[in-house]
């Protein structure tokens, strides 16, 4: 059975980490399969939204330390290659593919898994989920974008505490810090994520892609540059069929039907 399973529901692709017996620990096979699957859904014109989740009681416990330990014994010089080979491109795909990605965080979410979740556009968190950066516990620093996304989510002071102390925290605590907004019972995580994904899939695809670009870059831009970027995106979107049809639907007091054109 594949370590990553893709299942499509209409225009929504569900990408499921599938090593439940190991807490979906990120070994070489799973990371390679995840990267390949994300590339597939990013390039699939029939997919308009993506849900990322885990099989079993964990989203992912992070790097497979058993596999890493074996690599450190045999080829220590290669142990860090996975960051550039897997973690960086996976994180970038989640954050930059021109389709909305919803993380359905169904349970334990640690290390790179937390980075993956925060790279997604929306997150639904299980009320029973345990979270942690965890990297300092094994003598490493954060990866998978956490040095950027965690600071953006909770501020520099809280991010420093979460990374340097590497203590576990709950989804409820995360909500209090502004890290987690949509918290539901464990049985409701995937249904809630699917509802959000279907809503996004029915939305204006080009406008959603533009919003992803703006939201990713604008926090680091001076206001004048952000305004210029917004103007450029609006100028392009103002010429789309979706925009014209949506304005006409609004004036007719009807619901718009977006086609992505």
C-alpha positions as YAML, in Angstrom:
chain: A
units: angstrom
residues:
- id: 1
  name: UNK
  ca: [0.00, 0.00, 0.00]
- id: 2
  name: UNK
  ca: [1.25, 3.46, -0.87]
- id: 3
  name: UNK
  ca: [2.58, 5.71, 1.88]
- id: 4
  name: UNK
  ca: [0.52, 8.54, 0.36]
- id: 5
  name: UNK
  ca: [-2.99, 8.00, -0.97]
- id: 6
  name: UNK
  ca: [-4.82, 10.39, -3.26]
- id: 7
  name: UNK
  ca: [-8.59, 10.30, -3.47]
- id: 8
  name: UNK
  ca: [-10.60, 12.81, -5.49]
- id: 9
  name: UNK
  ca: [-14.08, 14.01, -4.54]
- id: 10
  name: UNK
  ca: [-15.26, 16.06, -7.47]
- id: 11
  name: UNK
  ca: [-12.88, 19.00, -7.85]
- id: 12
  name: UNK
  ca: [-11.26, 18.35, -4.45]
- id: 13
  name: UNK
  ca: [-8.17, 16.15, -4.19]
- id: 14
  name: UNK
  ca: [-7.59, 14.53, -0.79]
- id: 15
  name: UNK
  ca: [-3.91, 13.77, -0.14]
- id: 16
  name: UNK
  ca: [-3.55, 11.39, 2.81]
- id: 17
  name: UNK
  ca: [-0.33, 10.47, 4.60]
- id: 18
  name: UNK
  ca: [-0.70, 6.73, 5.02]
- id: 19
  name: UNK
  ca: [1.63, 5.20, 7.61]
- id: 20
  name: UNK
  ca: [-0.84, 5.12, 10.50]
- id: 21
  name: UNK
  ca: [1.05, 2.36, 12.31]
- id: 22
  name: UNK
  ca: [4.03, 4.77, 12.59]
- id: 23
  name: UNK
  ca: [2.09, 7.96, 13.21]
- id: 24
  name: UNK
  ca: [2.65, 8.88, 9.55]
- id: 25
  name: UNK
  ca: [6.34, 9.38, 10.31]
- id: 26
  name: UNK
  ca: [8.10, 11.00, 7.38]
- id: 27
  name: UNK
  ca: [10.45, 8.42, 5.91]
- id: 28
  name: UNK
  ca: [12.12, 8.58, 2.50]
- id: 29
  name: UNK
  ca: [9.30, 6.74, 0.73]
- id: 30
  name: UNK
  ca: [6.53, 8.87, 2.21]
- id: 31
  name: UNK
  ca: [8.31, 12.16, 1.55]
- id: 32
  name: UNK
  ca: [9.04, 11.21, -2.05]
- id: 33
  name: UNK
  ca: [5.46, 10.05, -2.60]
- id: 34
  name: UNK
  ca: [4.05, 13.20, -1.01]
- id: 35
  name: UNK
  ca: [6.17, 15.45, -3.20]
- id: 36
  name: UNK
  ca: [5.16, 13.53, -6.33]
- id: 37
  name: UNK
  ca: [1.47, 13.59, -5.39]
- id: 38
  name: UNK
  ca: [1.46, 17.31, -4.63]
- id: 39
  name: UNK
  ca: [3.10, 17.98, -7.99]
- id: 40
  name: UNK
  ca: [0.38, 15.91, -9.64]
- id: 41
  name: UNK
  ca: [-2.52, 17.72, -7.99]
- id: 42
  name: UNK
  ca: [-0.91, 21.12, -8.56]
- id: 43
  name: UNK
  ca: [-0.77, 20.40, -12.30]
- id: 44
  name: UNK
  ca: [-4.15, 18.65, -12.59]
- id: 45
  name: UNK
  ca: [-6.63, 21.03, -14.22]
- id: 46
  name: UNK
  ca: [-9.56, 19.04, -12.83]
- id: 47
  name: UNK
  ca: [-8.47, 19.79, -9.25]
- id: 48
  name: UNK
  ca: [-9.53, 23.15, -7.83]
- id: 49
  name: UNK
  ca: [-8.82, 22.57, -4.12]
- id: 50
  name: UNK
  ca: [-6.73, 20.19, -2.03]
- id: 51
  name: UNK
  ca: [-7.11, 18.65, 1.44]
- id: 52
  name: UNK
  ca: [-3.99, 17.36, 3.21]
- id: 53
  name: UNK
  ca: [-4.53, 14.98, 6.12]
- id: 54
  name: UNK
  ca: [-3.20, 11.87, 7.85]
- id: 55
  name: UNK
  ca: [-4.51, 8.33, 8.25]
- id: 56
  name: UNK
  ca: [-5.16, 7.13, 11.78]
- id: 57
  name: UNK
  ca: [-4.84, 9.21, 14.96]
- id: 58
  name: UNK
  ca: [-1.92, 11.40, 13.79]
- id: 59
  name: UNK
  ca: [-1.44, 14.05, 11.13]
- id: 60
  name: UNK
  ca: [2.27, 13.27, 11.28]
- id: 61
  name: UNK
  ca: [4.78, 12.85, 14.10]
- id: 62
  name: UNK
  ca: [7.45, 14.38, 11.85]
- id: 63
  name: UNK
  ca: [10.70, 12.89, 10.61]
- id: 64
  name: UNK
  ca: [11.08, 9.12, 10.94]
- id: 65
  name: UNK
  ca: [13.87, 9.06, 13.52]
- id: 66
  name: UNK
  ca: [14.46, 5.34, 13.09]
- id: 67
  name: UNK
  ca: [15.34, 5.84, 9.45]
- id: 68
  name: UNK
  ca: [17.35, 8.95, 10.30]
- id: 69
  name: UNK
  ca: [19.31, 7.08, 12.96]
- id: 70
  name: UNK
  ca: [20.26, 4.37, 10.48]
- id: 71
  name: UNK
  ca: [21.38, 7.02, 8.00]
- id: 72
  name: UNK
  ca: [23.49, 8.75, 10.64]
- id: 73
  name: UNK
  ca: [25.28, 5.47, 11.30]
- id: 74
  name: UNK
  ca: [26.00, 4.71, 7.65]
- id: 75
  name: UNK
  ca: [26.11, 8.03, 5.77]
- id: 76
  name: UNK
  ca: [26.07, 10.94, 8.24]
- id: 77
  name: UNK
  ca: [27.18, 13.36, 5.52]
- id: 78
  name: UNK
  ca: [23.86, 12.75, 3.71]
- id: 79
  name: UNK
  ca: [21.55, 13.07, 6.71]
- id: 80
  name: UNK
  ca: [20.64, 16.69, 6.06]
- id: 81
  name: UNK
  ca: [19.93, 16.34, 2.35]
- id: 82
  name: UNK
  ca: [16.23, 15.65, 2.93]
- id: 83
  name: UNK
  ca: [15.59, 19.30, 3.77]
- id: 84
  name: UNK
  ca: [16.45, 20.47, 0.26]
- id: 85
  name: UNK
  ca: [15.27, 17.29, -1.48]
- id: 86
  name: UNK
  ca: [11.92, 16.93, 0.27]
- id: 87
  name: UNK
  ca: [10.91, 19.39, 2.97]
- id: 88
  name: UNK
  ca: [11.63, 22.59, 1.07]
- id: 89
  name: UNK
  ca: [9.84, 21.65, -2.18]
- id: 90
  name: UNK
  ca: [6.88, 20.12, -0.30]
- id: 91
  name: UNK
  ca: [6.45, 23.27, 1.78]
- id: 92
  name: UNK
  ca: [6.77, 25.52, -1.27]
- id: 93
  name: UNK
  ca: [4.21, 23.50, -3.21]
- id: 94
  name: UNK
  ca: [1.68, 23.71, -0.39]
- id: 95
  name: UNK
  ca: [2.20, 27.44, -0.04]
- id: 96
  name: UNK
  ca: [2.47, 28.47, -3.67]
- id: 97
  name: UNK
  ca: [0.41, 26.10, -5.83]
- id: 98
  name: UNK
  ca: [-2.33, 28.23, -7.45]
- id: 99
  name: UNK
  ca: [-5.02, 26.23, -5.67]
- id: 100
  name: UNK
  ca: [-6.27, 26.50, -2.09]
- id: 101
  name: UNK
  ca: [-4.94, 23.83, 0.27]
- id: 102
  name: UNK
  ca: [-6.75, 22.93, 3.51]
- id: 103
  name: UNK
  ca: [-4.86, 21.04, 6.21]
- id: 104
  name: UNK
  ca: [-7.11, 18.63, 8.11]
- id: 105
  name: UNK
  ca: [-4.97, 18.21, 11.23]
- id: 106
  name: UNK
  ca: [-6.59, 15.09, 12.63]
- id: 107
  name: UNK
  ca: [-4.15, 14.51, 15.50]
- id: 108
  name: UNK
  ca: [-0.52, 14.76, 16.56]
- id: 109
  name: UNK
  ca: [1.29, 17.35, 14.44]
- id: 110
  name: UNK
  ca: [5.01, 17.68, 15.13]
- id: 111
  name: UNK
  ca: [8.13, 19.11, 13.52]
- id: 112
  name: UNK
  ca: [7.93, 19.25, 9.75]
- id: 113
  name: UNK
  ca: [4.27, 18.29, 10.03]
- id: 114
  name: UNK
  ca: [3.57, 21.58, 11.79]
- id: 115
  name: UNK
  ca: [5.46, 23.33, 9.01]
- id: 116
  name: UNK
  ca: [3.34, 21.56, 6.39]
- id: 117
  name: UNK
  ca: [0.11, 22.52, 8.17]
- id: 118
  name: UNK
  ca: [1.07, 26.18, 8.45]
- id: 119
  name: UNK
  ca: [2.10, 26.27, 4.79]
- id: 120
  name: UNK
  ca: [-1.49, 25.42, 3.86]
- id: 121
  name: UNK
  ca: [-3.97, 28.21, 3.24]
- id: 122
  name: UNK
  ca: [-6.52, 27.06, 5.82]
- id: 123
  name: UNK
  ca: [-6.30, 24.60, 8.69]
- id: 124
  name: UNK
  ca: [-8.90, 22.60, 10.59]
- id: 125
  name: UNK
  ca: [-7.51, 21.28, 13.89]
- id: 126
  name: UNK
  ca: [-8.69, 18.41, 16.03]
- id: 127
  name: UNK
  ca: [-9.52, 19.55, 19.55]
- id: 128
  name: UNK
  ca: [-7.42, 16.61, 20.80]
- id: 129
  name: UNK
  ca: [-4.35, 17.35, 18.66]
- id: 130
  name: UNK
  ca: [-0.95, 17.73, 20.32]
- id: 131
  name: UNK
  ca: [1.47, 20.04, 18.54]
- id: 132
  name: UNK
  ca: [5.18, 20.77, 18.86]
- id: 133
  name: UNK
  ca: [8.11, 22.16, 16.92]
- id: 134
  name: UNK
  ca: [10.22, 19.38, 18.53]
- id: 135
  name: UNK
  ca: [13.42, 20.09, 16.57]
- id: 136
  name: UNK
  ca: [15.55, 21.08, 19.56]
- id: 137
  name: UNK
  ca: [14.70, 17.75, 21.20]
- id: 138
  name: UNK
  ca: [16.91, 16.09, 18.59]
- id: 139
  name: UNK
  ca: [19.54, 18.80, 18.27]
- id: 140
  name: UNK
  ca: [18.17, 20.44, 15.14]
- id: 141
  name: UNK
  ca: [16.62, 23.77, 14.26]
- id: 142
  name: UNK
  ca: [13.29, 24.35, 12.57]
- id: 143
  name: UNK
  ca: [12.65, 23.63, 8.90]
- id: 144
  name: UNK
  ca: [9.66, 23.33, 6.57]
- id: 145
  name: UNK
  ca: [9.18, 27.09, 6.71]
- id: 146
  name: UNK
  ca: [8.50, 27.39, 10.44]
- id: 147
  name: UNK
  ca: [11.03, 30.18, 10.91]
- id: 148
  name: UNK
  ca: [8.73, 32.27, 8.71]
- id: 149
  name: UNK
  ca: [5.22, 30.87, 9.12]
- id: 150
  name: UNK
  ca: [5.33, 30.45, 12.89]
- id: 151
  name: UNK
  ca: [6.53, 34.02, 13.44]
- id: 152
  name: UNK
  ca: [3.82, 35.26, 11.08]
- id: 153
  name: UNK
  ca: [1.16, 33.29, 12.96]
- id: 154
  name: UNK
  ca: [2.02, 34.00, 16.61]
- id: 155
  name: UNK
  ca: [4.62, 36.78, 16.64]
- id: 156
  name: UNK
  ca: [8.34, 36.70, 17.32]
- id: 157
  name: UNK
  ca: [8.24, 36.25, 21.10]
- id: 158
  name: UNK
  ca: [5.86, 33.29, 21.11]
- id: 159
  name: UNK
  ca: [7.59, 31.70, 18.12]
- id: 160
  name: UNK
  ca: [10.94, 31.91, 19.93]
- id: 161
  name: UNK
  ca: [9.45, 30.15, 22.95]
- id: 162
  name: UNK
  ca: [7.86, 27.41, 20.85]
- id: 163
  name: UNK
  ca: [11.06, 26.74, 18.90]
- id: 164
  name: UNK
  ca: [13.67, 27.14, 21.64]
- id: 165
  name: UNK
  ca: [11.83, 25.22, 24.37]
- id: 166
  name: UNK
  ca: [10.17, 22.75, 21.99]
- id: 167
  name: UNK
  ca: [7.43, 22.00, 24.50]
- id: 168
  name: UNK
  ca: [4.22, 20.32, 23.34]
- id: 169
  name: UNK
  ca: [1.07, 22.41, 23.24]
- id: 170
  name: UNK
  ca: [-2.59, 21.75, 22.55]
- id: 171
  name: UNK
  ca: [-4.80, 22.96, 19.74]
- id: 172
  name: UNK
  ca: [-6.74, 24.95, 22.35]
- id: 173
  name: UNK
  ca: [-3.55, 26.73, 23.41]
- id: 174
  name: UNK
  ca: [-2.72, 27.34, 19.77]
- id: 175
  name: UNK
  ca: [-6.12, 28.95, 19.29]
- id: 176
  name: UNK
  ca: [-5.43, 31.34, 22.15]
- id: 177
  name: UNK
  ca: [-2.20, 32.42, 20.45]
- id: 178
  name: UNK
  ca: [-3.83, 32.95, 17.07]
- id: 179
  name: UNK
  ca: [-2.16, 29.90, 15.53]
- id: 180
  name: UNK
  ca: [-5.29, 27.75, 15.23]
- id: 181
  name: UNK
  ca: [-8.67, 29.22, 14.44]
- id: 182
  name: UNK
  ca: [-10.93, 26.38, 13.31]
- id: 183
  name: UNK
  ca: [-11.00, 23.71, 16.03]
- id: 184
  name: UNK
  ca: [-13.52, 20.87, 15.94]
- id: 185
  name: UNK
  ca: [-13.98, 17.44, 17.47]
- id: 186
  name: UNK
  ca: [-11.75, 14.69, 16.05]
- id: 187
  name: UNK
  ca: [-14.59, 13.09, 14.08]
- id: 188
  name: UNK
  ca: [-15.47, 16.40, 12.45]
- id: 189
  name: UNK
  ca: [-11.99, 17.40, 11.20]
- id: 190
  name: UNK
  ca: [-12.11, 15.85, 7.75]
- id: 191
  name: UNK
  ca: [-15.80, 16.61, 7.07]
- id: 192
  name: UNK
  ca: [-15.22, 20.25, 8.01]
- id: 193
  name: UNK
  ca: [-12.09, 20.44, 5.84]
- id: 194
  name: UNK
  ca: [-13.97, 18.89, 2.92]
- id: 195
  name: UNK
  ca: [-16.79, 21.43, 3.23]
- id: 196
  name: UNK
  ca: [-14.27, 24.26, 3.14]
- id: 197
  name: UNK
  ca: [-12.43, 22.72, 0.20]
- id: 198
  name: UNK
  ca: [-15.61, 22.25, -1.83]
- id: 199
  name: UNK
  ca: [-16.60, 25.84, -1.11]
- id: 200
  name: UNK
  ca: [-13.20, 27.03, -2.33]
- id: 201
  name: UNK
  ca: [-13.32, 24.73, -5.36]
- id: 202
  name: UNK
  ca: [-16.56, 26.41, -6.41]
- id: 203
  name: UNK
  ca: [-14.99, 29.85, -6.05]
- id: 204
  name: UNK
  ca: [-13.13, 32.12, -8.48]
- id: 205
  name: UNK
  ca: [-9.96, 30.11, -9.14]
- id: 206
  name: UNK
  ca: [-7.90, 32.94, -10.60]
- id: 207
  name: UNK
  ca: [-8.85, 35.33, -7.81]
- id: 208
  name: UNK
  ca: [-7.96, 32.70, -5.21]
- id: 209
  name: UNK
  ca: [-4.55, 32.17, -6.83]
- id: 210
  name: UNK
  ca: [-3.96, 35.93, -6.87]
- id: 211
  name: UNK
  ca: [-4.94, 36.22, -3.22]
- id: 212
  name: UNK
  ca: [-2.48, 33.45, -2.31]
- id: 213
  name: UNK
  ca: [0.30, 35.38, -4.04]
- id: 214
  name: UNK
  ca: [-0.58, 38.64, -2.33]
- id: 215
  name: UNK
  ca: [-0.97, 37.16, 1.14]
- id: 216
  name: UNK
  ca: [2.33, 35.29, 0.85]
- id: 217
  name: UNK
  ca: [4.37, 38.31, -0.18]
- id: 218
  name: UNK
  ca: [2.69, 41.41, 1.22]
- id: 219
  name: UNK
  ca: [3.76, 41.03, 4.90]
- id: 220
  name: UNK
  ca: [7.33, 41.63, 3.77]
- id: 221
  name: UNK
  ca: [6.61, 44.52, 1.40]
- id: 222
  name: UNK
  ca: [6.41, 48.23, 2.08]
- id: 223
  name: UNK
  ca: [2.85, 49.52, 1.77]
- id: 224
  name: UNK
  ca: [3.53, 51.18, -1.58]
- id: 225
  name: UNK
  ca: [4.77, 47.90, -3.07]
- id: 226
  name: UNK
  ca: [1.79, 46.00, -1.66]
- id: 227
  name: UNK
  ca: [-0.58, 48.53, -3.19]
- id: 228
  name: UNK
  ca: [1.15, 48.22, -6.56]
- id: 229
  name: UNK
  ca: [0.93, 44.42, -6.44]
- id: 230
  name: UNK
  ca: [-2.77, 44.60, -5.55]
- id: 231
  name: UNK
  ca: [-3.40, 47.00, -8.43]
- id: 232
  name: UNK
  ca: [-1.68, 44.68, -10.90]
- id: 233
  name: UNK
  ca: [-3.68, 41.67, -9.73]
- id: 234
  name: UNK
  ca: [-6.97, 43.59, -9.78]
- id: 235
  name: UNK
  ca: [-6.28, 44.90, -13.27]
- id: 236
  name: UNK
  ca: [-5.82, 41.36, -14.56]
- id: 237
  name: UNK
  ca: [-8.79, 39.94, -12.67]
- id: 238
  name: UNK
  ca: [-11.03, 42.79, -13.80]
- id: 239
  name: UNK
  ca: [-10.77, 41.46, -17.34]
- id: 240
  name: UNK
  ca: [-11.81, 37.89, -16.49]
- id: 241
  name: UNK
  ca: [-15.11, 36.29, -17.39]
- id: 242
  name: UNK
  ca: [-15.58, 35.25, -13.77]
- id: 243
  name: UNK
  ca: [-15.52, 38.87, -12.64]
- id: 244
  name: UNK
  ca: [-17.97, 40.03, -15.29]
- id: 245
  name: UNK
  ca: [-20.32, 37.13, -14.62]
- id: 246
  name: UNK
  ca: [-20.15, 37.65, -10.85]
- id: 247
  name: UNK
  ca: [-21.00, 41.35, -11.15]
- id: 248
  name: UNK
  ca: [-23.91, 40.50, -13.44]
- id: 249
  name: UNK
  ca: [-25.12, 37.84, -10.99]
- id: 250
  name: UNK
  ca: [-24.90, 40.30, -8.09]
- id: 251
  name: UNK
  ca: [-26.96, 42.89, -9.95]
- id: 252
  name: UNK
  ca: [-29.51, 40.22, -10.84]
- id: 253
  name: UNK
  ca: [-29.57, 39.06, -7.19]
- id: 254
  name: UNK
  ca: [-28.35, 35.62, -8.23]
- id: 255
  name: UNK
  ca: [-25.52, 33.39, -7.03]
- id: 256
  name: UNK
  ca: [-22.46, 33.52, -9.31]
- id: 257
  name: UNK
  ca: [-21.23, 30.37, -11.03]
- id: 258
  name: UNK
  ca: [-17.45, 30.61, -11.34]
- id: 259
  name: UNK
  ca: [-15.70, 28.76, -14.15]
- id: 260
  name: UNK
  ca: [-12.08, 29.78, -13.57]
- id: 261
  name: UNK
  ca: [-11.98, 31.89, -16.76]
...
